Amino acid sequence: MDKRIIYASGAKWEDIVGYSRAVQVGNQIEISGTVAVDENGTLVGRGDHYLQAQFIIQKIEKVLVKAGFELKDVVRTRMFVTDISKWEEIGKAHGEFFHTIKPVTSMIEISKLIDPEHLLEIEVTAIKSN
């Protein structure tokens, strides 16, 4: 059985809720729902769906790289959005990173996230080719 590697962000919520920023088993990594908050806890892109999506994907990419993966290894993205009418702004940011990679994806409207200023949350699955 492959070793389970846990990547933590250091957020206080990880211990309170009992989750990991990312979990890698073998050549696969799952990255938790990610919002547009930087390492200092500051919201990035207040009120802007495009900027939040862009920042989130960059934040996810940093975790991938730390674990030895690349964006090209992403096979699935899941986007949870609080206003589906903004799908084009979110989709534009997603397309800038994944235009040629083309992972399977879902964009799902939800009623709200834990903080009303979080407009979307993205999680990914990546698999490294052997």
C-alpha positions in Angstrom: 0.0 0.0 0.0 1.3 3.5 -0.9 2.2 5.9 1.9 -0.2 8.6 2.8 1.4 12.1 2.8 -0.5 15.0 4.4 0.2 18.6 3.5 -1.0 21.2 6.0 -1.5 24.9 5.5 -1.2 25.8 9.2 -4.8 27.2 9.2 -6.3 26.8 12.7 -9.4 25.2 11.1 -7.4 22.1 10.1 -7.2 20.8 13.6 -10.6 22.1 14.7 -12.4 20.5 11.8 -10.0 17.6 11.3 -9.0 18.0 7.6 -5.8 18.4 5.6 -4.9 21.0 2.9 -4.0 18.1 0.7 -3.5 14.3 0.9 -1.3 12.4 -1.5 -1.4 8.6 -1.8 1.0 7.2 -4.4 0.8 9.2 -7.6 -2.5 10.9 -6.7 -3.2 14.0 -4.7 -6.5 15.5 -3.5 -6.5 19.2 -2.7 -9.1 20.5 -0.3 -11.6 23.2 -1.1 -9.6 26.4 -1.5 -10.7 30.0 -1.1 -9.0 33.3 -2.0 -7.3 33.9 1.3 -3.5 34.5 1.4 -1.0 33.1 4.0 -1.8 36.1 6.2 -5.5 35.4 6.2 -6.3 38.4 3.9 -9.0 38.0 1.3 -7.7 38.5 -2.2 -10.1 39.9 -4.9 -12.8 41.2 -2.7 -16.1 41.2 -4.7 -14.3 40.0 -7.9 -15.1 36.4 -9.1 -12.4 36.4 -11.7 -9.6 37.6 -9.4 -10.6 35.1 -6.6 -10.7 32.2 -9.1 -7.3 33.2 -10.5 -5.7 33.5 -7.0 -7.2 30.2 -5.9 -5.8 28.3 -8.9 -2.4 29.9 -8.2 -2.6 28.9 -4.6 -3.5 25.3 -5.6 -0.6 25.2 -8.0 1.8 26.0 -5.1 0.5 23.0 -3.2 0.9 20.8 -6.3 4.5 21.9 -6.9 5.4 21.4 -3.2 4.1 17.8 -3.6 6.1 17.3 -6.8 3.1 17.7 -9.2 2.3 20.2 -11.9 -1.0 21.8 -13.2 -0.8 19.4 -16.1 -1.3 16.5 -13.7 -4.8 17.9 -12.7 -7.5 15.5 -13.9 -10.5 17.1 -12.1 -11.6 20.5 -10.8 -14.7 21.2 -8.7 -15.8 24.8 -8.4 -18.4 25.7 -5.8 -19.8 29.2 -6.6 -22.2 31.4 -4.7 -23.5 33.1 -7.9 -23.7 30.9 -11.0 -24.5 34.0 -13.1 -20.7 34.9 -12.8 -19.8 31.6 -14.5 -18.1 33.4 -17.4 -15.7 35.3 -15.1 -14.8 32.2 -13.2 -14.6 30.1 -16.3 -12.3 32.7 -17.9 -9.8 32.3 -15.0 -10.1 28.5 -15.1 -9.5 28.5 -18.8 -6.3 30.6 -18.5 -4.7 27.8 -16.5 -6.4 24.7 -17.9 -7.1 25.6 -21.6 -4.8 22.9 -22.9 -4.9 20.5 -19.9 -8.7 20.2 -20.0 -9.5 18.4 -16.8 -13.0 17.2 -16.1 -14.8 19.8 -14.1 -17.9 20.8 -12.3 -19.2 24.3 -11.4 -21.9 24.0 -8.8 -23.9 26.9 -7.3 -24.2 26.7 -3.6 -26.1 29.0 -1.2 -23.1 30.3 0.6 -19.6 29.6 1.9 -18.3 30.0 5.5 -17.4 33.6 4.9 -19.8 35.7 2.7 -16.9 37.4 1.0 -15.7 34.1 -0.3 -17.3 34.0 -3.8 -16.1 30.5 -4.7 -14.1 27.5 -3.6 -12.1 25.2 -5.8 -10.8 21.7 -5.1 -8.7 19.5 -7.4 -7.6 15.9 -8.0 -4.2 15.4 -9.7 -2.6 12.2 -10.9 1.1 12.0 -11.9 1.8 9.9 -15.0 4.3 7.1 -14.5 
